[in-house]
Amino acid sequence: EASTHVPLVIAGPGIGHHEVQTLTSLVDLLPTFVELAGAASPPRSTGRFDKDAEAIDGYSLVPLLKDGDLAAASHPDHVISQFHGETLAMSWYMIRRGEIKYVAWGTGEEHEPQLFNLTADPEEWVNLASPQSYGADVSERHRMQHNLVVAREMDALLRRSIDYPSVTKEVAQYNLDMARWWVRTEPYWRGVLSGTHPASQPQPPMSKGNATLNEDWGVLWRGHSDWY
């Protein structure tokens, strides 16, 4: 939650003073600024099958700026985030609705999903989508079944916006293609990975004593050179 829930403060002439609890997203900023500027709004994307190249995600926050949470119905009741980083083994996707957060990893097959109640568990210690989080008595079994249904509903809602299994595969293929290109074009790639030789071209981080692209890579290389 700390990596996806960021502060958003908007101030200016005509903007009311409200502390808004309605869930919003950074993709809402573009349509918000367009409306505040009085410009014509681009068409809104209708979902993952939308072919309009000019369609945008996000909803204008102007109603919330004017009326606060009284205008909550002007915005979807959920937000979505995704991350594809060079330091992760696979992509991840998050959807939050109210106090419930659902996280999917990769294509959904490589790692069990995660479901958290952010009111009862703000630090996200208890995965409500995992059977291991429940006891053996009848009430615990019923609670598990209820939360597994919620997890499936959240997954379906996420998939209506993004075909995350396909996106994950595309990202993974891109990473593989770029890794192969780098190995072909970097004559000292073995030394860069192991931290024993600088790259032929400067690349971060170049702190003294560390010539690797990523500190984890050097650790993996020393422990599992056969993986490369």
N, C-alpha and C positions, 0 to 999 in steps of 0.2 A: 504493500500500500504506500509505503514511503517513496517508492520510485515512480508511481503513477499518479498519486494524489498531490498535485502541485498547487500553490496559491495562485489565484487569479483576482487581480484588482483592476477595475475599470473606473476611471474618474473623468469628469469633464462637464461642460455646460449641459444642463438639462437631464443629467443622470442622477437618479435618486440615491439616497443613502440606504442601502439594504445589505444585510448579510444573508446571502442566498444559500439555501441548503440543497436546492435542486441540482442534480448531477449534470455537469456540463463537460465539454471537451475542448481541447485546443483547436480542433477542426471547426469549432463554432466561431472562431475569431474572424475568419474571412467574411462569411455572410453578415456578421455583426458590423464590421467596418464598412462594408458595402452599403448596408442600410443606413448607417449613421451618416454616410457621405451623400445619401440621396441618389445613389446610382442604381441602375437597373440590376436586379439580382440575377446571377446565373441560375440555370436550372439545377434543381437538386437531384442528386443521384437517387435512383429508385431501388438500389441494391446491387448485389454482386453480378447480376446479369445485364446491368445498364451498359449500353454501348455508346452513349453520348460522351464524347471526349471533353465537352465543356461542362458536364455536370459535376457538381461539387458535393462533398459530404458536409455535414454540419448544419446547424440551425442558428438563425440569428438570435442573439441574446438580448436584443432590444426590449422585448416584452418583459424579461426578467429585470432589466435595468430600470424600467419604468415602475413595475409593480411588485418586484421581488417574487417570493414564492407563490403569491396569488396567481401568477402567470405560469405556474409549473406545467399546466396542460399544453403550453406552446412548445414544449420540448419533449423528446422521447424520454421514457422512464429508465433508460439504461445508457451506459457509455461503454465503448470498446477501445482497447489498447493492444498493440502488438509490438514485439521486439525481435529483431534479427541482428544479433551482434556477433562480432568475430571472437568473442570470449565465451560463447555458448555452444554447446554441442548441437542444439536444435533451436528452432524458433519457438516462441511462446505467445499465447494470445489470452487476453483477459476481457471478461465482460462483467460489469457490475450493474445490479439493479437493486435499488434500496440498500439494505444492509448486507445483501448477499453478493459475494464475488465468486466467479467461476474462472478457473485457469486451465487451459488446454496446452499441452506440450507436443511439438512435432506434428505428426499426422493424427495424433490421438491414440496411436497404437504403441508407441515406444515407452510411454510413461503414463501412469494412471492420472486422471484429472484431479484437480483440487477444488474443493468447495469450502468457503469460509463464511461464517457469520461475523461480520466486522463489529457488531455491537457486543456480542458475547465473547468474541475472540479477536480483539483488535490487533494482536501481534501475529495472528495467523498460525497458531500452533496446532490446531486440531483440524485435520482434513475430513470434512463431513462426507466426502465422496469415497472414503476408504472404509471398507468393512472392519479393518483393524481398529478403528476409532470407537467402536461400540462394544458394550458388554454382551453377556449371553442371555440376560433375562428378556422376557416378552416385551416390556416397554422399550428396551433398547433396540430390539429387532424392529418394532414398529417405527421408531424414530429413524432408524437406518433406512428403511424402505421409503419413508417420506422424503428424506434428503436425497436418496438416489433418484427419485422422480424429479425433484427440483434440479439436480445436476443434469439430467437428460433434457429438461425443458430449457435450461440455460445454454446447453450445448446447441440445441436446435435454434435458439434465438441468435447465437453467435454465427452459426452456419448460414443463416438467412442474410447476413451482412457480408461475410467473407468465407470463401471456400478454403478454409485454413489447411486442410490436408494437401491440396494442390499447391498453395502458396509455399508451404514448407518444402515440398519437393523441388519447386523452382529455385528457392533460395539455396537449398543444399546443392543442387546441380551447379548453380552459379559459383558457390564457394569452391567446389571441386575443380571447376574449369579454371578459376583464378589461381588456385593452388598449383595446378599443373602448369599454367602459364608462367607463374613465378619460378617454379623449379627449372623450367626450360631456359628462362632468361637470367636467372641469378646464379652466376658461377660458384658462389660461395654459400649456397643455400644450406648445406649441411652444417657449416660453421655458424651460420646465423641462427639456426634452430638450436644448436647446442650451446650457443653463447661463447664460442671459441674464436670466432672470426667476424669482423665487421662486414656489412654488406658492401657490394660494389658501388652502390648509390646510397647517400645518407637517407635514413628513414627512422622515424621515432619508434621507441625511445632511444636516444643516444647518450644516456647518462653513463658516466664512467663505470666501467666494469660490466656493463650490460649491453651486448650487441644484438640481443634477440628482438624480434618484432613484438613479442609478447612474452612476459616472464614465464607464464605457464608452459609455453612451448619448449623452453629449455629444460624445464623439469620433466616434461613428458619424454623428450628426446633422451635424456640421460637414463630414465627408467625403462623406456620402451622403444629403443632405437629401431627394433625390428618392425614397429608399426609403420615406419616410413620407407 
